[in-house]
Amino acid sequence: MFTSYYFATKTDSILDNRHIRHDLIATPPALHSNCGLCIRIFPLDIEHVIGILEEEKISHSGIYKYVENQWTRWDS
């Protein structure tokens, strides 16, 4: 989830350019977000994407995983 629409769309563009599988989607209703957008990525790509967010200085409001019908915060 992102702190702004700008960071969500910037991340979408960066991941496209780096050929990382992802989807820009509306934030699920169970989660709250400042901008209403989030990026869905594959679990195997999480550490790589976290590194990209840090490298590009992209602000986000949390990274979550969906397991057994429940959202939990990702602890890297």
Jmol script that loads the backbone (N, CA, C; Angstrom):
load data "model"
ATOM      1  N   MET A   1       0.851  -1.165   0.000  1.00  0.00           N
ATOM      2  CA  MET A   1       0.000   0.000   0.000  1.00  0.00           C
ATOM      3  C   MET A   1       0.899   1.230   0.000  1.00  0.00           C
ATOM      4  N   PHE A   2       0.368   2.303  -0.538  1.00  0.00           N
ATOM      5  CA  PHE A   2       1.191   3.491  -0.717  1.00  0.00           C
ATOM      6  C   PHE A   2       0.600   4.708  -0.016  1.00  0.00           C
ATOM      7  N   THR A   3       1.464   5.661   0.260  1.00  0.00           N
ATOM      8  CA  THR A   3       1.032   6.890   0.918  1.00  0.00           C
ATOM      9  C   THR A   3       0.425   7.882  -0.057  1.00  0.00           C
ATOM     10  N   SER A   4       0.627   7.654  -1.359  1.00  0.00           N
ATOM     11  CA  SER A   4       0.044   8.563  -2.347  1.00  0.00           C
ATOM     12  C   SER A   4      -0.133   7.851  -3.690  1.00  0.00           C
ATOM     13  N   TYR A   5      -1.024   8.397  -4.486  1.00  0.00           N
ATOM     14  CA  TYR A   5      -1.257   7.897  -5.844  1.00  0.00           C
ATOM     15  C   TYR A   5       0.043   7.962  -6.649  1.00  0.00           C
ATOM     16  N   TYR A   6       0.811   9.027  -6.452  1.00  0.00           N
ATOM     17  CA  TYR A   6       2.077   9.211  -7.167  1.00  0.00           C
ATOM     18  C   TYR A   6       3.014   8.019  -6.948  1.00  0.00           C
ATOM     19  N   PHE A   7       3.208   7.615  -5.691  1.00  0.00           N
ATOM     20  CA  PHE A   7       4.120   6.509  -5.401  1.00  0.00           C
ATOM     21  C   PHE A   7       3.595   5.182  -5.952  1.00  0.00           C
ATOM     22  N   ALA A   8       2.288   4.993  -5.950  1.00  0.00           N
ATOM     23  CA  ALA A   8       1.706   3.762  -6.499  1.00  0.00           C
ATOM     24  C   ALA A   8       1.977   3.666  -7.999  1.00  0.00           C
ATOM     25  N   THR A   9       1.717   4.744  -8.725  1.00  0.00           N
ATOM     26  CA  THR A   9       1.916   4.706 -10.174  1.00  0.00           C
ATOM     27  C   THR A   9       3.403   4.704 -10.541  1.00  0.00           C
ATOM     28  N   LYS A  10       4.231   5.358  -9.729  1.00  0.00           N
ATOM     29  CA  LYS A  10       5.675   5.329  -9.970  1.00  0.00           C
ATOM     30  C   LYS A  10       6.207   3.905  -9.788  1.00  0.00           C
ATOM     31  N   THR A  11       5.754   3.226  -8.746  1.00  0.00           N
ATOM     32  CA  THR A  11       6.175   1.843  -8.520  1.00  0.00           C
ATOM     33  C   THR A  11       5.717   0.949  -9.661  1.00  0.00           C
ATOM     34  N   ASP A  12       4.497   1.139 -10.117  1.00  0.00           N
ATOM     35  CA  ASP A  12       3.975   0.369 -11.248  1.00  0.00           C
ATOM     36  C   ASP A  12       4.898   0.526 -12.459  1.00  0.00           C
ATOM     37  N   SER A  13       5.285   1.739 -12.751  1.00  0.00           N
ATOM     38  CA  SER A  13       6.160   2.014 -13.893  1.00  0.00           C
ATOM     39  C   SER A  13       7.545   1.384 -13.707  1.00  0.00           C
ATOM     40  N   ILE A  14       8.111   1.516 -12.517  1.00  0.00           N
ATOM     41  CA  ILE A  14       9.437   0.950 -12.245  1.00  0.00           C
ATOM     42  C   ILE A  14       9.412  -0.570 -12.388  1.00  0.00           C
ATOM     43  N   LEU A  15       8.393  -1.212 -11.819  1.00  0.00           N
ATOM     44  CA  LEU A  15       8.310  -2.669 -11.903  1.00  0.00           C
ATOM     45  C   LEU A  15       8.086  -3.125 -13.345  1.00  0.00           C
ATOM     46  N   ASP A  16       7.314  -2.353 -14.117  1.00  0.00           N
ATOM     47  CA  ASP A  16       7.160  -2.650 -15.549  1.00  0.00           C
ATOM     48  C   ASP A  16       8.518  -2.614 -16.245  1.00  0.00           C
ATOM     49  N   ASN A  17       9.271  -1.544 -16.005  1.00  0.00           N
ATOM     50  CA  ASN A  17      10.569  -1.368 -16.656  1.00  0.00           C
ATOM     51  C   ASN A  17      11.569  -2.453 -16.269  1.00  0.00           C
ATOM     52  N   ARG A  18      11.417  -2.998 -15.060  1.00  0.00           N
ATOM     53  CA  ARG A  18      12.334  -4.053 -14.588  1.00  0.00           C
ATOM     54  C   ARG A  18      11.773  -5.456 -14.831  1.00  0.00           C
ATOM     55  N   HIS A  19      10.659  -5.512 -15.514  1.00  0.00           N
ATOM     56  CA  HIS A  19      10.029  -6.790 -15.886  1.00  0.00           C
ATOM     57  C   HIS A  19       9.724  -7.672 -14.678  1.00  0.00           C
ATOM     58  N   ILE A  20       9.216  -7.047 -13.617  1.00  0.00           N
ATOM     59  CA  ILE A  20       8.799  -7.777 -12.421  1.00  0.00           C
ATOM     60  C   ILE A  20       7.290  -7.956 -12.481  1.00  0.00           C
ATOM     61  N   ARG A  21       6.840  -9.188 -12.350  1.00  0.00           N
ATOM     62  CA  ARG A  21       5.410  -9.497 -12.431  1.00  0.00           C
ATOM     63  C   ARG A  21       4.673  -8.818 -11.277  1.00  0.00           C
ATOM     64  N   HIS A  22       3.608  -8.092 -11.622  1.00  0.00           N
ATOM     65  CA  HIS A  22       2.831  -7.386 -10.607  1.00  0.00           C
ATOM     66  C   HIS A  22       1.522  -6.904 -11.218  1.00  0.00           C
ATOM     67  N   ASP A  23       0.634  -6.457 -10.349  1.00  0.00           N
ATOM     68  CA  ASP A  23      -0.613  -5.827 -10.779  1.00  0.00           C
ATOM     69  C   ASP A  23      -0.856  -4.601  -9.912  1.00  0.00           C
ATOM     70  N   LEU A  24      -1.223  -3.497 -10.527  1.00  0.00           N
ATOM     71  CA  LEU A  24      -1.675  -2.310  -9.800  1.00  0.00           C
ATOM     72  C   LEU A  24      -3.175  -2.487  -9.597  1.00  0.00           C
ATOM     73  N   ILE A  25      -3.604  -2.559  -8.334  1.00  0.00           N
ATOM     74  CA  ILE A  25      -5.008  -2.854  -8.035  1.00  0.00           C
ATOM     75  C   ILE A  25      -5.539  -1.903  -6.970  1.00  0.00           C
ATOM     76  N   ALA A  26      -6.854  -1.872  -6.852  1.00  0.00           N
ATOM     77  CA  ALA A  26      -7.481  -1.126  -5.758  1.00  0.00           C
ATOM     78  C   ALA A  26      -7.142  -1.825  -4.445  1.00  0.00           C
ATOM     79  N   THR A  27      -6.900  -1.040  -3.418  1.00  0.00           N
ATOM     80  CA  THR A  27      -6.609  -1.619  -2.108  1.00  0.00           C
ATOM     81  C   THR A  27      -7.815  -2.412  -1.621  1.00  0.00           C
ATOM     82  N   PRO A  28      -7.604  -3.633  -1.154  1.00  0.00           N
ATOM     83  CA  PRO A  28      -8.726  -4.429  -0.644  1.00  0.00           C
ATOM     84  C   PRO A  28      -9.451  -3.700   0.490  1.00  0.00           C
ATOM     85  N   PRO A  29     -10.771  -3.828   0.567  1.00  0.00           N
ATOM     86  CA  PRO A  29     -11.545  -3.122   1.591  1.00  0.00           C
ATOM     87  C   PRO A  29     -11.107  -3.436   3.021  1.00  0.00           C
ATOM     88  N   ALA A  30     -10.564  -4.622   3.248  1.00  0.00           N
ATOM     89  CA  ALA A  30     -10.135  -4.992   4.600  1.00  0.00           C
ATOM     90  C   ALA A  30      -8.923  -4.184   5.069  1.00  0.00           C
ATOM     91  N   LEU A  31      -8.229  -3.561   4.134  1.00  0.00           N
ATOM     92  CA  LEU A  31      -7.059  -2.748   4.466  1.00  0.00           C
ATOM     93  C   LEU A  31      -7.383  -1.282   4.211  1.00  0.00           C
ATOM     94  N   HIS A  32      -6.752  -0.421   4.959  1.00  0.00           N
ATOM     95  CA  HIS A  32      -6.961   1.016   4.767  1.00  0.00           C
ATOM     96  C   HIS A  32      -5.736   1.583   4.063  1.00  0.00           C
ATOM     97  N   SER A  33      -5.961   2.495   3.157  1.00  0.00           N
ATOM     98  CA  SER A  33      -4.853   3.083   2.413  1.00  0.00           C
ATOM     99  C   SER A  33      -5.108   4.559   2.181  1.00  0.00           C
ATOM    100  N   ASN A  34      -4.031   5.325   2.141  1.00  0.00           N
ATOM    101  CA  ASN A  34      -4.151   6.756   1.892  1.00  0.00           C
ATOM    102  C   ASN A  34      -4.589   7.057   0.469  1.00  0.00           C
ATOM    103  N   CYS A  35      -4.158   6.226  -0.491  1.00  0.00           N
ATOM    104  CA  CYS A  35      -4.451   6.554  -1.888  1.00  0.00           C
ATOM    105  C   CYS A  35      -5.424   5.584  -2.547  1.00  0.00           C
ATOM    106  N   GLY A  36      -5.686   4.443  -1.940  1.00  0.00           N
ATOM    107  CA  GLY A  36      -6.629   3.490  -2.510  1.00  0.00           C
ATOM    108  C   GLY A  36      -6.045   2.544  -3.539  1.00  0.00           C
ATOM    109  N   LEU A  37      -4.723   2.598  -3.755  1.00  0.00           N
ATOM    110  CA  LEU A  37      -4.064   1.704  -4.709  1.00  0.00           C
ATOM    111  C   LEU A  37      -2.983   0.889  -4.014  1.00  0.00           C
ATOM    112  N   CYS A  38      -2.769  -0.295  -4.527  1.00  0.00           N
ATOM    113  CA  CYS A  38      -1.663  -1.115  -4.038  1.00  0.00           C
ATOM    114  C   CYS A  38      -1.121  -1.937  -5.204  1.00  0.00           C
ATOM    115  N   ILE A  39       0.020  -2.550  -4.979  1.00  0.00           N
ATOM    116  CA  ILE A  39       0.654  -3.404  -5.973  1.00  0.00           C
ATOM    117  C   ILE A  39       0.603  -4.837  -5.450  1.00  0.00           C
ATOM    118  N   ARG A  40       0.108  -5.745  -6.281  1.00  0.00           N
ATOM    119  CA  ARG A  40       0.116  -7.168  -5.924  1.00  0.00           C
ATOM    120  C   ARG A  40       1.321  -7.799  -6.610  1.00  0.00           C
ATOM    121  N   ILE A  41       2.152  -8.479  -5.804  1.00  0.00           N
ATOM    122  CA  ILE A  41       3.342  -9.138  -6.333  1.00  0.00           C
ATOM    123  C   ILE A  41       3.361 -10.594  -5.870  1.00  0.00           C
ATOM    124  N   PHE A  42       4.196 -11.376  -6.499  1.00  0.00           N
ATOM    125  CA  PHE A  42       4.360 -12.767  -6.106  1.00  0.00           C
ATOM    126  C   PHE A  42       5.235 -12.840  -4.856  1.00  0.00           C
ATOM    127  N   PRO A  43       4.952 -13.767  -3.944  1.00  0.00           N
ATOM    128  CA  PRO A  43       5.726 -13.874  -2.701  1.00  0.00           C
ATOM    129  C   PRO A  43       7.231 -13.996  -2.923  1.00  0.00           C
ATOM    130  N   LEU A  44       7.648 -14.676  -3.970  1.00  0.00           N
ATOM    131  CA  LEU A  44       9.084 -14.835  -4.221  1.00  0.00           C
ATOM    132  C   LEU A  44       9.770 -13.521  -4.583  1.00  0.00           C
ATOM    133  N   ASP A  45       8.997 -12.510  -4.975  1.00  0.00           N
ATOM    134  CA  ASP A  45       9.562 -11.218  -5.380  1.00  0.00           C
ATOM    135  C   ASP A  45       9.570 -10.180  -4.260  1.00  0.00           C
ATOM    136  N   ILE A  46       9.054 -10.525  -3.088  1.00  0.00           N
ATOM    137  CA  ILE A  46       8.882  -9.522  -2.030  1.00  0.00           C
ATOM    138  C   ILE A  46      10.198  -8.857  -1.649  1.00  0.00           C
ATOM    139  N   GLU A  47      11.217  -9.626  -1.326  1.00  0.00           N
ATOM    140  CA  GLU A  47      12.493  -9.035  -0.895  1.00  0.00           C
ATOM    141  C   GLU A  47      13.088  -8.155  -1.994  1.00  0.00           C
ATOM    142  N   HIS A  48      12.994  -8.591  -3.240  1.00  0.00           N
ATOM    143  CA  HIS A  48      13.507  -7.808  -4.369  1.00  0.00           C
ATOM    144  C   HIS A  48      12.757  -6.480  -4.476  1.00  0.00           C
ATOM    145  N   VAL A  49      11.438  -6.530  -4.382  1.00  0.00           N
ATOM    146  CA  VAL A  49      10.624  -5.314  -4.498  1.00  0.00           C
ATOM    147  C   VAL A  49      10.873  -4.381  -3.312  1.00  0.00           C
ATOM    148  N   ILE A  50      11.031  -4.920  -2.113  1.00  0.00           N
ATOM    149  CA  ILE A  50      11.355  -4.077  -0.953  1.00  0.00           C
ATOM    150  C   ILE A  50      12.658  -3.327  -1.211  1.00  0.00           C
ATOM    151  N   GLY A  51      13.644  -4.009  -1.768  1.00  0.00           N
ATOM    152  CA  GLY A  51      14.912  -3.363  -2.105  1.00  0.00           C
ATOM    153  C   GLY A  51      14.735  -2.249  -3.125  1.00  0.00           C
ATOM    154  N   ILE A  52      13.889  -2.470  -4.111  1.00  0.00           N
ATOM    155  CA  ILE A  52      13.616  -1.444  -5.124  1.00  0.00           C
ATOM    156  C   ILE A  52      12.938  -0.234  -4.488  1.00  0.00           C
ATOM    157  N   LEU A  53      11.963  -0.467  -3.607  1.00  0.00           N
ATOM    158  CA  LEU A  53      11.282   0.643  -2.934  1.00  0.00           C
ATOM    159  C   LEU A  53      12.281   1.484  -2.144  1.00  0.00           C
ATOM    160  N   GLU A  54      13.201   0.826  -1.445  1.00  0.00           N
ATOM    161  CA  GLU A  54      14.223   1.552  -0.684  1.00  0.00           C
ATOM    162  C   GLU A  54      15.161   2.305  -1.620  1.00  0.00           C
ATOM    163  N   GLU A  55      15.615   1.641  -2.665  1.00  0.00           N
ATOM    164  CA  GLU A  55      16.532   2.246  -3.637  1.00  0.00           C
ATOM    165  C   GLU A  55      15.921   3.481  -4.294  1.00  0.00           C
ATOM    166  N   GLU A  56      14.655   3.401  -4.634  1.00  0.00           N
ATOM    167  CA  GLU A  56      13.965   4.492  -5.327  1.00  0.00           C
ATOM    168  C   GLU A  56      13.337   5.510  -4.371  1.00  0.00           C
ATOM    169  N   LYS A  57      13.508   5.272  -3.057  1.00  0.00           N
ATOM    170  CA  LYS A  57      12.961   6.167  -2.019  1.00  0.00           C
ATOM    171  C   LYS A  57      11.445   6.341  -2.166  1.00  0.00           C
ATOM    172  N   ILE A  58      10.759   5.208  -2.342  1.00  0.00           N
ATOM    173  CA  ILE A  58       9.308   5.219  -2.499  1.00  0.00           C
ATOM    174  C   ILE A  58       8.659   4.979  -1.148  1.00  0.00           C
ATOM    175  N   SER A  59       7.817   5.909  -0.765  1.00  0.00           N
ATOM    176  CA  SER A  59       7.110   5.830   0.509  1.00  0.00           C
ATOM    177  C   SER A  59       5.916   4.889   0.381  1.00  0.00           C
ATOM    178  N   HIS A  60       5.771   4.012   1.362  1.00  0.00           N
ATOM    179  CA  HIS A  60       4.606   3.125   1.383  1.00  0.00           C
ATOM    180  C   HIS A  60       4.067   3.064   2.806  1.00  0.00           C
ATOM    181  N   SER A  61       2.831   2.637   2.922  1.00  0.00           N
ATOM    182  CA  SER A  61       2.203   2.588   4.246  1.00  0.00           C
ATOM    183  C   SER A  61       2.103   1.168   4.782  1.00  0.00           C
ATOM    184  N   GLY A  62       2.754   0.224   4.126  1.00  0.00           N
ATOM    185  CA  GLY A  62       2.788  -1.137   4.628  1.00  0.00           C
ATOM    186  C   GLY A  62       2.840  -2.168   3.524  1.00  0.00           C
ATOM    187  N   ILE A  63       3.395  -3.312   3.867  1.00  0.00           N
ATOM    188  CA  ILE A  63       3.441  -4.453   2.968  1.00  0.00           C
ATOM    189  C   ILE A  63       2.708  -5.582   3.676  1.00  0.00           C
ATOM    190  N   TYR A  64       1.728  -6.149   2.991  1.00  0.00           N
ATOM    191  CA  TYR A  64       0.858  -7.154   3.600  1.00  0.00           C
ATOM    192  C   TYR A  64       0.826  -8.419   2.762  1.00  0.00           C
ATOM    193  N   LYS A  65       0.565  -9.530   3.433  1.00  0.00           N
ATOM    194  CA  LYS A  65       0.372 -10.798   2.731  1.00  0.00           C
ATOM    195  C   LYS A  65      -1.004 -11.350   3.082  1.00  0.00           C
ATOM    196  N   TYR A  66      -1.547 -12.109   2.150  1.00  0.00           N
ATOM    197  CA  TYR A  66      -2.885 -12.685   2.312  1.00  0.00           C
ATOM    198  C   TYR A  66      -2.739 -14.191   2.437  1.00  0.00           C
ATOM    199  N   VAL A  67      -2.999 -14.711   3.635  1.00  0.00           N
ATOM    200  CA  VAL A  67      -2.852 -16.134   3.908  1.00  0.00           C
ATOM    201  C   VAL A  67      -4.074 -16.617   4.673  1.00  0.00           C
ATOM    202  N   GLU A  68      -4.656 -17.701   4.204  1.00  0.00           N
ATOM    203  CA  GLU A  68      -5.811 -18.314   4.865  1.00  0.00           C
ATOM    204  C   GLU A  68      -6.922 -17.295   5.139  1.00  0.00           C
ATOM    205  N   ASN A  69      -7.272 -16.549   4.099  1.00  0.00           N
ATOM    206  CA  ASN A  69      -8.361 -15.562   4.159  1.00  0.00           C
ATOM    207  C   ASN A  69      -8.120 -14.438   5.159  1.00  0.00           C
ATOM    208  N   GLN A  70      -6.858 -14.101   5.403  1.00  0.00           N
ATOM    209  CA  GLN A  70      -6.553 -13.046   6.365  1.00  0.00           C
ATOM    210  C   GLN A  70      -5.339 -12.232   5.902  1.00  0.00           C
ATOM    211  N   TRP A  71      -5.435 -10.910   6.067  1.00  0.00           N
ATOM    212  CA  TRP A  71      -4.324 -10.011   5.752  1.00  0.00           C
ATOM    213  C   TRP A  71      -3.467  -9.839   6.994  1.00  0.00           C
ATOM    214  N   THR A  72      -2.148  -9.991   6.839  1.00  0.00           N
ATOM    215  CA  THR A  72      -1.214  -9.727   7.932  1.00  0.00           C
ATOM    216  C   THR A  72      -0.050  -8.923   7.386  1.00  0.00           C
ATOM    217  N   ARG A  73       0.518  -8.094   8.247  1.00  0.00           N
ATOM    218  CA  ARG A  73       1.650  -7.261   7.836  1.00  0.00           C
ATOM    219  C   ARG A  73       2.871  -8.153   7.591  1.00  0.00           C
ATOM    220  N   TRP A  74       3.591  -7.853   6.510  1.00  0.00           N
ATOM    221  CA  TRP A  74       4.796  -8.597   6.160  1.00  0.00           C
ATOM    222  C   TRP A  74       5.934  -8.137   7.058  1.00  0.00           C
ATOM    223  N   ASP A  75       6.628  -9.068   7.675  1.00  0.00           N
ATOM    224  CA  ASP A  75       7.815  -8.758   8.477  1.00  0.00           C
ATOM    225  C   ASP A  75       9.025  -9.245   7.719  1.00  0.00           C
ATOM    226  N   SER A  76       9.779  -8.295   7.174  1.00  0.00           N
ATOM    227  CA  SER A  76      10.947  -8.694   6.377  1.00  0.00           C
ATOM    228  C   SER A  76      12.144  -8.940   7.259  1.00  0.00           C
TER     229      SER A  76
END
end "model"
wireframe off; spacefill off
backbone 0.3
color backbone group
